[in-house]
Amino acid sequence: MQESAAPYHDWNERITDECYARNSASRILGEQGKIVDIINNYARISFNFGPTLLEWMKKKEPETYQAILEADKESLARFSGHGSAMAQVYNHIIMPLANERDKHTQVIWGIYDFRNRFGRDPEGMWLAETAADTPTLEVLAAHGIRFTILSPYQARRFRKIGEKEWQHAEGANINPRRPYLCKLPSGNEIVLFFYDGPVSQGIAFEKLLERGEDFASRLVNALDPNSAEPQLMHIATDGETYGHHHRFGEMALSYALNHIEEAQLAQVTVYGEFLQKFPPEYEAEIIEDTSWSCAHGVERWRSNCGCNTGGNGGWDQEWRGPLRDALDWLRDELTPLFEREMDKLGADPWVTRNAYIQVVMDRSEKNVEAFIQRHTSYELSRDEKTRFLKLLEMQYHTLLMYTSCGWFFDEVTGLETVQDIYYAARAIQLAQDLGKKDYETPFVNLLELARSNHKEKENAARAYIKSVKPTIINLLRVGAHYAVSSLFAEHTRKLELYSYQAISQEYELMEAGRQKLAVGRAKIRSIVTWEEEVITFGVLHLGDHQLFGGVREFMSLEDYGNLRSELHTAFNRGNVSEVIMLLDKHFESHNYSFWHLFKDDQKKILDQVLEHAMENVENNFQQIYDNNYPLMAAIKTLGMKLPRPLQTTVEYIVNTKLLREFESEQPDTNEIKKLLDETKRMKVKLNFDTLDFAASQRVERLMKQVQEQPNDTETVEMLIALLKVLEKSKLAPDYWQAQNIAFRMQQTVYEDYIKRSEKGDNEAAQWLEKFDTLCSNLNLKTKHGIHSVGHLQASSIV
C-alpha cells in the first residue's frame, strides 16, 4: 500500500486507471461533445511497457492487460505484419552503467518476456531513459534487435551510406525524419531512430495536448514539404503523459491520429513497417554514455550533476554516487558466492541466470522442476533445489536493485530509491542464508555515505534500519502473519499469502467475550524458493488491535501438546496475564504482535476495529444533528455562520450518509437527492475525492449488472435516475468504465434489440428507449435516434 496514491491502493493502480487503461479505450468526441467512438491507442502507436509492470497488470488489471496484447495483434494487420509493441530492457536499468553480464541478462529477459506475452519476437527495444553506449548497442544487435530509439542529442555524426565525409551532429544537428544505420565494431548493425526533440518537448511544456487538432497540426507541420525522400515524423514521450500528467491527453492523441488519417495529412505507421519499406540510406554514430533526461550524459544515475525534478532549493544529490557504489559493492561481493555455489550444484551460473526468466514467468512446480533438471548435471536433493532457487533469486534482486528511478528523483529516502534498497535487502538476506557471511554490516556502512537532504533522516543507512529492515520477511514471520490473520478470517486449511503458502496441520480457536486464543501448527512454504518450515503458534487477541503471539519451529508432538494444554487451561480460567506469560515462556524471543503483520492486513484489521468505533461516533453525531437541526436551520436562514462544532456535525453526517448510499448495492436516489439538497441548504463542504470515487465505482458496478443481465430494466432505470441526480450536483464522478461497457453493448446486444423492435416487439422497443436514455446520460452518442432529457457535461479535446 502506498498512501500517497490514495484513494487508490498504490501508484500502479492509480496510474493504470488514469493513463494505461485510458489509452486502451480512448474517446473520440463529436458534435456537442458526445462520444462517437472508442479506440485503442496502442494499436496505432509504437509503445513499450516494462515487463515488471505488465506482470503486475496481468494479475491486478487483466482487462487492460488483455487490451494491450490485443492492440499489438490489431496493429500487425494494420501495419503490414509489424506490431506496435516494442520490448524493453527488463527492469529499466541504465545500460551504460551495467556490467557486461547484466547487459546481456537484461536484454535476454526483456526479449523472453515480450515473446511470451505478445507471441512474437520483438523488432525494436526501448532502452531505459534512452541511455546508450556502443557496448549496449552491441548487446541489442547480438540478440537480434533491429532498432532502438534515441534522443537527437545522442547523435555524434552521420553521413550518407557510401560517402567518406562525416557530418557533425552534436547539439541535435541531425534530421530526425530518417532512419540511420549504426555499424558496430563487431561487424553487427542496428538501426537508430532519433526522435523529434522540439515536438516531444512541446507536448510536455507547450500544452499541445489541450486540443487534438493542434497536436495533429504540430506533428504534420514538422514534415518537410520540399523533400522528395520518405519522411518519418516521430516523437518519444513518457507513456504517463497521456492521461496521468495531462488529463484527457489520451483523447488528444486519439483525435490527432484520427484527424491525420481522415484528412489524409500523412500515413500513420510504426517503426518496423517504415523500416521494411524504406531501409536506411544514412548511417550514424552516437555520443557515448548519453540519455534523453540528463544533459550530462548518464551522470544523473551516479553523481550530483545538477539534474533533478526541481522545487527543492538548497538540496543536492551527492547521495547518488555513494548509493551506486554500495550497490556495485554488493553485486560484486555476491558474484563469487553465486559462481561457487552454482558450480557445486552442477550448473553453469551465468547461462542459468540468463534462462531464469523462464522460472520468473512461470513458478509452477512442474515448470521449475523441469528447469532445474535442464540446468544441473545431477539429480538435486530437496535442500539443494531450494539452494539452487535461492541463488538465482539472489541474482534476480541484484538486477532489480538497479531500477533507474532510484536515482532519478531528488531525495535518497524517497519512495523510488528506498524501493531499490528493498531489493538489495532481499539479495543480502538470501546471500546470508547461503554463505553464512555478514554482508549487511558493510553494506549499511556504505549507505551511511549517502546523505539525506532531510537532517532528521540522516542518510540511506538510517532509512535501511528504520524502513527496510523491519519489513524483511522469513518463514517464521509469514507464520506469524498466518496465525494472527486467522483470528480475523474464516480458517482454511490452505492459504496463499503473497508468494508463500500456509498449510494448516492442526488448529484450535477458543473464544471468551472479545478475547480469542488460537493455537496450532502449520507448514509454511515459499512458492519462490521452495524453502519450508513447520511452525507452532499461539496468538491471543484482547480486542481492537491488541495482539500477543508467538511462533517457532515445530517442537515435538509432546511439547506441542503441553503448550496447547497449558494455554487452554489458562485461557479458560480467564487469566490473561498467565496466557501472556506462557506465550513468552514457550516462544522466547519469537514473539509477534499486530505490528509484525503485512501492511495491507494491518489495515484490514484496523478497518474492522474502526467500524465498531465509528458506529459509536456516528450515533453521537446523529444525535447532535437531530437534536439541534431546527436551531441550525434557523441560523442558516438568517445567513449566520454555524458554530464550528455544529458545522462539523452537519458535514460529517451528510458526507457519511452520501458515501453509504454510493456504497449500497441499491442506492436510494431520492435519499441522495435529499442529501445533495442539504449540502446546498447548509453549505456543506463535500469530501469530493472520496465521494466521486465511490459514485464512479457504484455506476460502474451497476453498469456491469446491466451488461450481465440486459433485460434487468430496473437496474437500467436506477442508473438513469442516479445519473440525473448526480448531473445536477457538484460531484464529478468518472464514468469511464461505465461508458466502455455501454459502448460495447451498443456494438453487440443493441443490434439484437433493434431487430426485435423492428419485428414489433414492444418490450424490445421500450428497452431501446431506456438504453438510449442511459447512453445519452453517459455522454455517448445514441444509435437509435431517441434523445434523452439527461445530458452530462464532458471536457472536450476537439
N, C-alpha and C positions, 0 to 999 in steps of 0.2 A: 504494500500500500504506500502511495505517495500523496501525502495530504495536500501538497501544492497543486495537484491536478484536480482537486475537488470541483464539482460534485462527482467526478469520475474516480474510479479506483486508483488509476495510475496514469502516467503520461502516454503510454502506448494506447490505452483505451481512449483517452481524450483526443489525441491527435488522429487516431483512426476515425473517430466519429466526425471530427472537424475537417479532415482532409482526405485520408486514404480511401475511406468509404465513399465520400462525396464525389471523388473523381471516377468512381466506378458507376455512378448513376447521376450524371451532371445534367442540369436543366437547360433547355433551350426555351426562351420566353418569346411569346408572340405578342399580338395586339392586347392591350390592356394588362400587360404583364402576366398573362396566363401561360402556364406550362404547356407547350405544344409538343415537346419531345424530351425524352430522357436518354442520354447516350453514355457509353463507357469511354471516357477519355483515353484510357490505357490502350485501347485498340487502335488509336490514331497517333500516338506519340511514342518515341523511344523512351523507355523508363527502366529503372532498376530498383530492386528492393534488397536490403540486407538480408541474408539467409536467416539470421537470428530473429529478425523482425517477422519474416514470413512464417517461421516456425511458431512464434507466439500467436500470430494471426490465424494460423491453421487451427489452433486449439481454442482460441478465445473469440475470434471473429470469422467463423468459417464462411459466411455468406460473402463477405468482402474478399476473402482469400480466393474463393472459387471464381468470383467475378474477375479477379486479376489473371488467373490462369486462363479463363475463357477469352479474355481480351487478347492474349497472345495468340490463341487459336484463330480468333477472328482476324487478327492482323496478318496472319500467314496468307489468308485468302485475299486480303486487301492489297498486300504489298509483294506480289509475285513470289510467294513462298518464303518471305523473310519476316520473321516475327519482330514485334515491337519491344519485347523484353530483352534486357541485357543482363549479363551476370555481374557479380561484384566480388572483389577480394573478400574473403569470408567474413571477418568481423571488423571491417573498417579500420584497419591499421594503416599507419603511414609507411608505405612500402619502402621508400629510400632509407628509412631508419631501421628497417628489419634486417636481420642477417639472412644469408643466402637460403638456409634451410627453411626459415619461416616464410620467406617469399614464395617458395615452391608450394609449401603446405597451404598457404592462403589461397593461391590460385587453384590448386588441385581440389581443395574443399569447395571453393566457390563454384567451380565447373560441375562437380559431382552433385552438389545441392541443386543447382539450376537444372541439370539434366533430369533429376528425379522429380522435380516439381513441374517443369514445363514440357517434358517428354521429348526434348531435342537438345542438340549441342548448341552452346551459345556462340554467336559470331563475334560479339563485342563484349568487353568487360570494363566496368567502371572502376577506376582507381579512387580510393578514399581521398577526398579533398583534391582530386586530380594530381596527387603527389606522385612525381615520377623521376626516375633516373634511368640511365641506359641499362643497368642490370635488371631493373624491374621490367622494362620493355622486352628484354631478352627472355625473361621468365614467361611473360604473356605469350610471346611468339613460340617458345618451345612447347607450350601446351596447346597450340592450335588456335589461339585467339587472333582474329583477323584485324581488329581495330580497337582503338580506345579514343577517348575524347579529352582534350586538354584546353587550357586557357590560352588565348593568343599570346599572352605574356610569357608563355613557356617555350615559345619558338625561338631558336638561336639564329638559324639561317635556312634559306631554301633556294632551289633552282629547278629549272625545267629538266626532266629526266633526259640525259644525253648531253646536256651542256656542261661546260667545265667551271664556269664562274658561279660562285655562290653570291646570293644577295642577302644583305644584312636584314634580320627580322626582329632584333631585340626591341623592346618597347611596344610590342603588339603590332609591329610593322609587317604584317602578313595578311594575305587575303583569306578570310575565314570561309569563303564560299567554295573552296576547293578541298578535295581530299589530298593528303600528302603521304607518299611512301617514305618510311623510315628504314634505311638499310642498316642493319646491326653488325657489330664486329664479328659475330659468329657466322655471318652469312645469311641468317634468317632475316625476315622482313615483317613489318607491321604497319598498318595504315593509321595515320593520325588525322583526326578532325579537330581543328582549332575553332571553338565556338565564337559567335559574335559577342564580343565583350560589352560594347556600349548598350546594345538592346537588352542583354541579360541583366546588366546593372539597372537599366531603366525600369524593369519590372519591379525591382525592389525599391527604387528611390524616385521614380517619376510617375507613379500611380497609373501605369499602363493597364492595370487590371480593373480599373474602375469602369471602363467601357470596352466591351469586347470588340467593337468596331475600330476604336483607336488602337487596340492591341494588334488587330489584323493589319491595319494600315502600316504600323511601325515595322512589322515583320516583312511585309511585301516591299515597302519602300527601301529596305536595306539591300534589295537586289539591284544589280547594275543593269539598267535598260539598254545600255550601249554595248554590252558584252555579248559576243556570239557563242561563248563557251557555256556548257551546262553549269548551273549555279545551285548550290545548296545553302539556303538561309537557315541557320540552326542556332539555337540558344541552349544554354545549360543553366538550370536553377535548382535550388533545393525543392524537393517534392512538396515539402510542407508549406511552400509559398502559396499554393493553390488551395486555399480553404482555411488553413491554420493561421499563417502570418497575415494573409489578406482574405478576409471573409468574402465569400462568393467568388474568389479567384478562379475556382474550377469552372464556374459558369462563364466567366470571361474567356477562358481557354476554349471551352466547347463552342461558344458563339464564334470566336475568331476562326477556328478550324472550319466550322460550317460555312461561314461567310466567305472564306478564301475559296472553298470548293464550289459553292453555289454561284459565286460571281466569277468563277474561273480566273481568279487573280494569279494562281500558281497551282502546282500539283503537290499535294501533301504526300510525303514519303517517309521512310525510315532509313537509317544509315546503310543497312545491309542491301536494300534494294538499290539505293543510289550507287553504291559501290559496284554492284553487279552490272548496272547499266553504264556507268561512267568510271572506269578504273583510273587511278591517279596518273596524271601527266606531269606532276611535280613531285619532288622529294624534299624532305626537311630534316633538320636535326634539332634536338631540344637543348635547352639550358638545363644542366644537371641540378638535381635536388631542388625542384620547384613545385609549386602548388597553386591552386586558384584562390586561396584565402589567407595567404601570408606574403606580404610584399618582400620578405627577406628569405624566400625560398621555403624551407621546411623548419625554420627556427621556432615557429610558434609551438612546436611539439618537443622542444628541447632547451629553450632559452628565453630570457626576458627580452624578446626582440622589439617589444612595443606594440605588437598586435594584440588587441583584446576586444571585448564586447562593449567597452565604453561605459561611462556613467559612474565610475568609481575612482574619483580623483584621489591621488596620493597612493593608490595601490600599485604594486609591482607584481611581476610574475617570475621572480627569482626562483620560486619553488619548482619550476618546470624541469630545470636541469637535474637537481637532486632527486626528483621523483623518477625521471627516466634512468638515472644512474642506479637507483635502488632496484628498479625492475630488471634492468640489464644484469645487475649482480645476481639477482635471484634466478633469472633464466640460465645464466652461465654456471651457477652453483648446482642447479638441478640437472644439467646436461650429463655429467659423468655418472650420476646416480641412475638416470634413465638408461643410459647406454649399458652400464654394468649389469643392472638387474634384468633388462630385457635379454641381454646375451645369455644370462643364466637360464632364462626360460626358453631358450632356443629360438628367439625371434630377432629379426633384423629391426633395430629400433626405429630408424627413420622411414623405411619402407612401410612398416606397420603404422607409424603415426600418420603418414600420408593417406593410408587406407582407412584410418579410424573414423572418418566421416561416415563410413558405411554403418558403423555402430551408433554414432550420434543421431543419425536419421531413423534408425530402427533398433530400438533396445529390446525387442522381443527375445526371449531366451533362445529360441531356435536360431535366430539370425546371429546372436552373439556367440553361441556355441560353434556355429559354422565358421565364423570369423576367427575365433581362437585356433581352431584346427588348421585353418589355411595359413596362419602366420606363426605357428610354433612347430618345432621339429619333433616333439614327442607329446604324449598324452599328459596333460597337466592335471594335477590334483585339484580338489575344490579350492583349497587355500591358495594354490598357485594361480588359478584362474582369477581369484579376487586380486591377487598381487598384480597380475598382468593388467587388469582393468584399472586398478588404481594408478599404475604408472602412466597409462595413456590418458587417464582423466587429469592427472597432474599436468601433463603436457598441454592438454586442451585448455586448461586455465592459464597456463603461461602465455598462450596465444591471446586469450580473451583479455588479459590484463593490459594489452597494448591498444585497446579500442581508442580511437583518436580523440573522442570528445573529452577524455580525461585531461587533456592539455588545452583544449580549445578555449575554455572559459577562464574566468579571472581569478578564481579562488580555489586553493588546494583542498579545502574542506567542503567544496560544493558537491552536489548530488552526483555529477558525472565522474568527477575524479575519485570520490570515495567508492563508486561502483567498481572502478578498475582495481582499487586496493582490496575490495571484497574478493575479486578473482585471485589476486596474489595470495590472500589469506587461505583460500581453498587449496591452492597449489602447495603452500607451506604445510598445511595440515596433512595432506596426503604424503608429502615428502617425509615428514617427521614420523608418520606411521611406517613408512617403508625403510627409511635409512637410520632411524634412531639417532638422528643428529639434530642439534638445535639450529634451525635456520631462522627462526623467528627473531631471536635477540639481535643478531647483526642486521637483519632487515629493518627492524624497528629503529635501530641506531641510525641507519642511513636515512630513514624517513624524518628523523629529527632535523635534518638539514633543509627539509622542505618547509619553509616558514609560512604560516598563515598571515593574511592581511588583517585578521581579527586578533588583537592582542590576547584576548581571553581564550582563544582556541589554540594558540601557541604554534603548532606545527602538525604535519601529517601523522607523526608518531602518536600524538595525543588523540587524533581522530581515529587511528587504528585501535588504540586501547579503549577509548570511550564508546565508539560507534560500531567498529567492525568486529573486534574480538568477542564481545558479548553475544553476537549472532552466530558464531561458529557452531555448527551442529555436528554431534556424533550420535551413535546409535542410542546411547542412554538418554540423550536429550530428546530424541524422537520418541523414545519410550515414555518419557515424562509427558510429552505433549499428548500422546495417545491416552495415557492414564487420566490426565486432567480433563481432556475433551470428552472422555467417556461419561463424565458426570453431567454433561450438558447436551448430550445427544443420545439417541437410542443406540444401545450397544449392539455392534455387529461383530461377527466372528472375524471377518476380513475387512480391512480398511486401507484404502490408498491415501497416503499422506505425502502429497507432492511427489518427490522422487523416491519415496520409501513405501514400504508395505508392512502393515502390522497384522499378525495372525494370532488371535486370542486362543490360548490353551486352557485357561481357567479364569473365570471372572465372577465376582460376587459384589453386589451393591446393597448396602444397608442404609436405611433412612430413618431419621427421627426428627420430625418437625422440619426445620430448614436445614438441618445438618445431614450430610451424606458422607459415607465412607465406602470407597471402592478398593478392593484387594484382588490381585490376580497375577497371572503370568502370561507372557506373550512372546512370540518370535518377531523381532524387528529386522527387516531386511532392506538393504539398499538396492533399488532397481538398477542403479548405475554401476556400482562396483561389486555387487553380489555379496558384500560383507553382511554377516548376520549375527545376531546375538539373541539368546533367550533371556528375557528380563523378568524380574519380580518387582511388583509395585504396590504401594499403598498410598491412597490420596484421601485427605479429609477436607470437606468443604463446609465452612461455618456459615455460609450465606454471603451474598454480594460477591465480591472478588477475593474474599479471604480464603486462601487455599494453603494447605500444608501437605507435602507429599515426599515420597522417596522412591527412587528407582535404583536398582543394582542388577549386576549379572545374576542369573538364576542360581539360587543356592540349592542345596539338596532338597528332596521332597520332604524330608523330616524337618529341616529348618523352615521351609515354606509353611508346613503345617503348623509349626509353633507360632510363626508370625501371624498367620491368619487367626488362630485361636486366641492369641493374646489381644489382638486388635478388636476382634469380635466381642470378647468379654468386656473390655474397657469401654467400647462404644455403647454396648447395651446398658452399662451402668450409668451412662450419661457423663462419664468422666473424660471431658475433652482434654484436660491437661495431661492425663495419663496416656491418651491416644497419641498426643504430640510427642511425649517423652519416648514412647515405643517406636514411633517413626524415626526419631533421632537415633535410638539405640540400634535398630535393625539396618538403617540405611547410612548411618555415619555421615560422611561428607557428601553423599549423593542426595542432597535434599533439594527439592524444587518447589516453586510457587507459581502464582499467576504470572510473574514477570519472566518466567522461562518459556512461556508459550510463544508460538509464532504470532507475529503482529496481527495478521488478519483474524486469528482466532481469539486474541485478546479483545479485539473489537466486538466479535460476536458475543462474547461473554458479557462485556460491558453493556452492549445493547440490550441484552436480556435483563441485566440488573437495572439499567436505566429505565426500561419500560415500566417496571413497577414503581420506581421513584417518580417518573414523570406523570404517571396516573394521579398520584397524590398532589403533585404540583398543579396539574391541570384542574383537578377538582377545586383546589383552593382559589385559583384564578377565576374559574367559572362562578364560584360563589360570590367573589368580589364583583364580578361583572354583572351577575343577576341582581345583586342587592343594590348596586349603585347605578344601574343603567338609566333610570329616569333622571337622576341628577346629572349624569354625564351628557345625556341628550339635551337637557336644558342648557348646560354650559356651552355646548356646541351651537345650539340655536341662537344664543346671544353673541356668538362669534368669539367667545372667550377661549383661552388655551386650557386644555385639560392639565391638571397636576400630573407630573411625570409618572407617579405610581399608577394612576388610573389610565393614562395613555399607554403605558407598557402593558397593562392588563388587557386592554382592548386589542392591541396589536398581537399579543400572544394568542388570545382566543381566536381571533379571526384567521390569522395565519395557520394556526394548528388545525382548525376545522376545514379550511380550504385544502390543506395538504392531505387530510384524512379522506376528503371526498375524492381527490385525484388518485389516491392510492386504493380506493374502493373498487371492487370488481364491477359494480354497477353504480357509478357516480350519480347523485341526485342533482340534475341540472337546475331544478328550482332552488335547491339549497345553495348551490354555487352562485346563482344569480343574486339571491338574498345576501349572501356574504360579500359579494363584489359591490353590491349597492351600499352595504355597511361601510366598506372601505372608503367610498366617496363621502358618505354622510359624516363619518367620524375621522376622516383624514388619516386613515391607517396607512402606515408605511409597510408595503408588502415586501416579503422576502423573495424577490424576483428570481434569483438563481435557483433556489430550491423549488419554488412553485412552477416555474417554467419547465424545469427538468421533469418534475413529476407529471405535469399535464402532458408533456410530449410523450412520456412513457405510456400514460394511460391511453392516449389517442392511438398510439402505435399498437398496443395490445388489443384494443377494440377493433382496429382495422384488420389485425391478424385473425380475429374471430370471424369477421365478415369474409375474409379470404377462405377460411376453412369451411364456413357454412354460409354460402351466399344467400340462401333462402331465409336466413335469420333476419327478417326485416326489422325486428325490434331493436337489434343492435345497430342497424343502419340508422334508424330513427333516433336512437340515443346519441349516436355520433353526430348526426346533423344538429341536434339540439345543443350538444356540448360545444360544437364548433361555433355556433351562432352566439352562444353566451360568451365564449372566450374572445370572439371577434370584437365585442363591444367593451372589452376590459382593457386595462393597461398591460396585462400579461402578454408575453410574446413567445408562446411555445414554438418549438421547431417540429414541423410536420414532415420532415424529410423522408423518414422511413414509411410513414403512412401514405405519402404521395407515391412512393415507389410501388407499394402494394396495389394501390388504386390504379396506377398506370398499367401495371402488369395485368390486372383484371380487365382493363379496357381492351387489351390485346388478346384475351383468352375467353373467359366466361361471358363477357359482354356480348360477343358476337352470337353466342347461343341464345341469349335472351332476345336479341333483335330478331332472329329468325322465328322464335316462338311468338313474339309480338306481332310480326307480320302475318302470321297464320291465325291471328285473332285471339291469342292467349292474353286475357286481361290481366292476370297476375304477373305475367312477364312484362307487360306494358307498365304496370304500376312499379314493378321493381326497377325498370329502366329509369323511370322518372325520379325515384328516390335516389338511385345510384348516381344519376347525373347531378342531382342536387348536392349529394355528398362530394362528388368530384369538384364541382364548382366551389364549394366551401373549402376544399383543399387546394384551391387555386389551379386546378387542372382544366384544360380546355375540354369541354364536353363533346362527345362524339355523336350523340343522338339528337342534338339541337334543342334540348329542353333547357331553359335558363332558370337558374335558381335565384331566389332573392338574396341568398347568402353570398358574400364576397369577401375574401381575405386579401389584405394588402400584402404585397411582396416587393422586396427590393429588386429592382430591375437593373440588369447589367447592360442591356441593349441601349 
